[in-house]
């Protein structure tokens, strides 16, 4: 089986624990206003790669990843769930730590989907879940989609006891207010599978990509935030857990 892959980063340091071999999947249903990878939106773009080929390339330098592993990101990796399952199953055959970086937006509680999800989670060591906004209307304004399926996915991961890191981008005018941050903390307070909560300050590093693609940058001149802003937001979340 082959997957549509945008790119591969061989020395990733922010996509899970340790040094990571990071596979960027092509395709994403959401259109987050702050997305810094608009070049990964189109599902059938990118280069076709086999799961065997990707793992073979990683294994050649496996010593670099002994304390890290393989991360699937994007785009949205769950849009290619069959290929993702094959990739992670091959990774586990080679004793490689696997991490899924996802928004969870494709999650559905149907028997067919849950069968695939359970097969995927069986070979997934860690899920990094990006929760965009706790208010459904604001979430739709920010991403083009509601948050119902994302929150359901978070609950499902907790039910399965799958280790999870929650990521929340702090964006001026959207997710930097105390009410929204408190709501996230209250939602997460009964979870017992959370390994870490990361608040990430909004940045404008992807702005040049929009210009190169001829796409207007949705957030215009919205100012970037600092690590201090992110730490303050995290304190609010934790105070409500």
Helices and strands as residue ranges (DSSP letters): E 2-12, E 20-25, G 38-40, E 47-50, H 51-59, G 62-65, E 69-73, G 77-80, H 81-93, E 98-102, H 111-121, E 126-130, H 136-143, H 148-160, E 164-170, H 178-188, E 194-201, H 207-213, H 227-239
